[in-house]
């Protein structure tokens, strides 16, 4: 069974972040900031 940390590590891996171009800040709240993103594919 996957742990939350292993899932988070996968989602935040370098390979995944290279796929997107971060855009403007569209919101923020208690737990973080949300950015608009463009998928390079």
C-alpha positions in Angstrom: 0.0 0.0 0.0 1.4 3.4 -1.0 2.0 6.0 1.7 1.0 9.6 1.5 4.7 10.6 1.4 5.5 8.2 -1.5 2.6 9.6 -3.5 3.6 13.2 -2.8 7.2 12.4 -3.8 6.0 11.0 -7.1 3.7 14.0 -7.8 6.5 16.4 -7.0 9.3 14.6 -8.9 11.5 16.7 -11.2 10.2 14.8 -14.2 6.6 16.0 -13.4 7.5 19.6 -12.7 9.4 19.9 -16.0 6.2 19.1 -17.8 4.5 22.4 -16.8 5.2 26.1 -17.1 4.0 27.9 -13.9 1.8 30.9 -14.6 0.1 33.6 -12.6 -0.9 33.2 -8.9 -4.6 32.6 -9.0 -5.3 32.1 -5.3 -3.9 31.3 -1.9 -5.3 30.0 1.3 -4.4 28.3 4.6 -2.5 25.4 3.0 -0.8 27.0 0.1 -0.8 28.9 -3.2 -2.5 27.9 -6.4 -0.9 28.8 -9.7 -2.2 28.6 -13.3 -0.1 26.2 -15.3 0.5 25.3 -18.9 1.1 21.7 -19.9 4.0 21.6 -22.4 2.7 18.5 -24.1 
